[in-house]
Amino acid sequence: PAILLADEPTGNLDSRNGEAVMQLLRELHQGGATICMVTHDERFAQHADRTVHLFDGQIVEDRMAA
């Protein structure tokens, strides 16, 4: 897909399966797909090229990866 929307794709998964999902998302991104992912897990958010942090529905941080 050109764009993939993923709402908590690793939620309720053990660490092994969560990493497998993240690997699949990385492969899709490397193939040219745009991934828009919602997560509360900072470990997985660190994989992003860009992160947008929300608080009470407002953007409080919008940063690009270094």
URQUI-V329635 format. One line per field, one symbol per residue. phi: phi as a letter, one per 20 degrees, with the letter a starting at -180 (. if undefined). burial: + if it has 9 or more other ideal C-beta (glycine too) atoms within 8 Angstrom, else -. A space follows every 50 residues. Layout:
BEGIN
phi: ???
burial: ???
END
This chain:
BEGIN
phi: .fccecelfdfmdfffffffffffffffffeofeddcdbdeggefffffb ccddblmdfdbcceff
burial: ---+-+--++------++--++--++-++---+-+-+-+----++----- +---------------
END
